[in-house]
Amino acid sequence: MKRNRHTEEQIISILKANERGVSIAELARQNGVTEQTLYRWKAKYSGMEV
């Protein structure tokens, strides 16, 4: 069964780092996810606040 590794709060904070100028590739490496996952999160969680 699939499990969640990151909470919504963590995902939003990762996306905020991207808005501050950190590249997607750097964020993917730091958080152990693929770039595609970050783009999926961006589509789903963009505009949300913690």
VEXPAFI-779036 format. One record per residue: x, y, z of N, C-alpha, C, O in turn; residue in one letter. Coordinates in nm, 4 decimals. Each point is the difference from the previous one (the first is absolute). Layout:
<atoms>
- X,Y,Z,X,Y,Z,X,Y,Z,X,Y,Z,a
...
</atoms>
This chain:
<atoms>
- 0.0839,-0.1174,0.0000,-0.0839,0.1174,0.0000,0.0888,0.1242,0.0000,0.1043,0.0034,0.0653,m
- -0.1469,0.0970,-0.1386,0.0744,0.1246,-0.0107,-0.0133,0.0814,0.1274,-0.1074,0.0067,0.0598,k
- 0.2171,0.0551,-0.0186,-0.0058,0.0859,0.1184,0.0506,0.1393,-0.0343,0.0796,0.0173,-0.0924,r
- -0.1255,0.0797,0.1663,0.0426,0.1375,-0.0230,0.1301,0.0265,0.0739,0.0130,-0.0319,0.1181,n
- 0.0816,0.0896,-0.1872,0.1264,0.0333,0.0638,0.0018,0.1439,0.0490,0.0727,0.0328,0.0938,r
- -0.1511,0.0524,-0.1557,0.0008,0.1426,0.0331,-0.1419,0.0454,0.0341,-0.0967,-0.0380,-0.0661,h
- 0.0865,0.1193,0.1700,-0.1298,0.0567,0.0346,-0.0294,0.1163,-0.0933,0.0885,0.0481,-0.0707,t
- -0.2133,-0.0035,0.0711,-0.0355,0.1149,-0.0843,0.0787,0.1238,0.0406,0.0382,0.0802,-0.0853,e
- -0.0140,-0.0645,0.2144,0.0763,0.1156,0.0470,0.1429,-0.0033,-0.0540,0.0539,0.1033,-0.0398,e
- 0.0071,-0.2216,0.0386,0.1347,-0.0131,-0.0533,0.0031,0.0278,-0.1496,0.0914,0.0660,-0.0495,q
- -0.1907,-0.1163,-0.0221,-0.0071,0.0216,-0.1442,-0.0113,0.1482,-0.0309,0.0686,0.0500,-0.0892,i
- -0.1535,0.0202,0.1611,-0.0188,0.1428,-0.0233,0.1279,0.0770,0.0292,0.0341,0.0931,-0.0729,i
- 0.0378,-0.1311,0.1796,0.1250,0.0695,0.0314,0.1055,-0.0267,-0.1071,0.0800,0.0884,-0.0305,s
- -0.0784,-0.2083,-0.0269,0.0926,-0.0305,-0.1092,-0.0330,0.0861,-0.1219,0.0902,0.0530,-0.0648,i
- -0.2188,-0.0390,0.0337,-0.0407,0.0815,-0.1146,0.0292,0.1478,0.0237,0.0304,0.0729,-0.0944,l
- -0.0393,-0.0280,0.2191,0.0347,0.1396,0.0320,0.1482,0.0244,-0.0264,0.0377,0.1082,-0.0449,k
- 0.0465,-0.2075,0.0722,0.1431,0.0128,-0.0288,0.0222,0.0179,-0.1496,0.0883,0.0754,-0.0409,a
- -0.1672,-0.1435,-0.0407,0.0095,0.0170,-0.1444,-0.0385,0.1415,-0.0402,0.0614,0.0579,-0.0895,n
- -0.1622,-0.0020,0.1545,-0.0408,0.1381,-0.0298,0.1088,0.0992,0.0383,0.0104,0.1068,-0.0603,e
- 0.0709,-0.1410,0.1600,0.1091,0.0874,0.0434,0.1221,-0.0103,-0.0893,0.0952,0.0764,0.0161,r
- -0.0968,-0.1714,-0.1117,0.1078,-0.0056,-0.0968,0.0827,-0.1271,-0.0002,0.0928,-0.0113,-0.0800,g
- -0.1223,-0.0839,0.1655,0.0723,-0.1266,-0.0011,-0.0516,-0.0826,-0.1181,-0.1208,-0.0089,-0.0218,v
- 0.2115,-0.0507,-0.0531,-0.0407,-0.0731,-0.1199,-0.0730,-0.1293,0.0352,0.0171,-0.0554,0.1086,s
- -0.0985,0.0090,-0.2026,-0.0744,-0.1249,0.0170,0.0970,-0.1172,0.0177,-0.0230,-0.0879,0.0831,i
- 0.1299,0.0869,-0.1605,0.0976,-0.1097,0.0089,0.0637,-0.0037,0.1392,0.0175,-0.1076,0.0572,a
- 0.0163,0.2220,-0.0039,0.0596,0.0073,0.1340,-0.0988,-0.0469,0.1065,0.0368,-0.0761,0.0895,e
- -0.1607,0.1206,-0.0987,-0.1012,-0.0416,0.0966,-0.0256,-0.1501,-0.0073,-0.0189,-0.0652,0.1027,l
- 0.0182,0.0108,-0.2234,-0.0223,-0.1441,-0.0162,0.1109,-0.0786,0.0680,-0.0265,-0.0984,0.0690,a
- 0.1484,0.1410,-0.0879,0.1130,-0.0698,0.0604,-0.0021,0.0118,0.1522,0.0252,-0.0983,0.0697,r
- -0.0546,0.2164,-0.0180,-0.0011,0.0218,0.1447,-0.1091,-0.0807,0.0701,0.0191,-0.0447,0.1131,q
- -0.1330,0.0259,-0.1794,-0.1146,-0.0631,0.0648,-0.0227,-0.1446,-0.0407,-0.0940,-0.0634,0.0478,n
- 0.1779,0.0108,-0.1346,-0.0095,-0.1401,-0.0377,-0.1225,-0.0352,-0.0820,-0.0550,-0.1093,0.0140,g
- 0.0116,0.2010,-0.0998,-0.1124,-0.0254,-0.0897,0.0443,0.0307,-0.1427,0.1056,0.0597,-0.0213,v
- -0.1862,-0.1004,-0.0757,0.0334,0.0296,-0.1389,-0.0499,0.1395,-0.0366,-0.0861,0.0573,0.0668,t
- 0.1429,-0.0048,-0.1751,-0.0451,0.1309,-0.0476,-0.1467,-0.0062,-0.0397,-0.0743,0.0955,0.0223,e
- 0.0316,-0.2078,-0.0815,-0.1397,-0.0150,-0.0404,-0.0928,0.0110,0.1200,-0.1079,0.0584,-0.0101,q
- 0.1490,-0.1143,0.1236,-0.0812,0.0104,0.1218,-0.0152,0.1454,0.0410,-0.1085,0.0424,0.0400,t
- 0.2161,0.0340,-0.0496,-0.0079,0.1419,0.0367,-0.0954,0.0747,-0.0930,-0.0765,0.0850,0.0455,l
- 0.0803,-0.1154,-0.1739,-0.0919,0.0654,-0.0933,-0.1449,-0.0391,0.0297,-0.0906,0.0827,-0.0106,y
- 0.0694,-0.2098,0.0481,-0.1346,-0.0457,0.0366,-0.0481,0.0731,0.1250,-0.1143,0.0455,0.0063,r
- 0.2030,-0.0345,0.0938,-0.0353,0.0726,0.1226,-0.0305,0.1459,-0.0318,-0.0929,0.0583,0.0559,w
- 0.1712,-0.0003,-0.1454,-0.0200,0.1406,-0.0363,-0.1382,0.0206,-0.0614,-0.0672,0.0989,0.0291,k
- 0.0255,-0.1920,-0.1136,-0.1321,0.0098,-0.0621,-0.1107,-0.0154,0.1037,-0.1039,0.0651,-0.0101,a
- 0.1254,-0.1499,0.1085,-0.1039,-0.0292,0.0982,-0.0041,0.1007,0.1149,-0.1081,0.0394,0.0438,k
- 0.2245,0.0024,0.0052,0.0072,0.0794,0.1231,0.0365,0.1470,-0.0222,0.0097,0.0743,0.0977,y
- 0.0105,-0.0297,-0.2204,0.0398,0.1389,-0.0209,-0.1090,0.0947,0.0504,-0.1189,-0.0243,-0.0207,s
- 0.1596,0.1294,0.0852,-0.0933,0.0977,0.0527,-0.0509,-0.0297,0.1395,-0.0712,0.0821,0.0579,g
- 0.1056,-0.1968,-0.0027,-0.0454,-0.0347,0.1349,0.0940,0.0597,0.1036,0.1177,0.0239,-0.0270,m
- -0.1706,-0.0007,0.1439,0.0773,0.0508,0.1136,0.0000,-0.1039,0.1103,-0.0922,-0.0807,0.0121,e
- 0.1974,0.0844,0.0681,0.0090,-0.0938,0.1127,-0.0926,0.0422,0.1107,-0.0068,-0.0663,0.1035,v
</atoms>
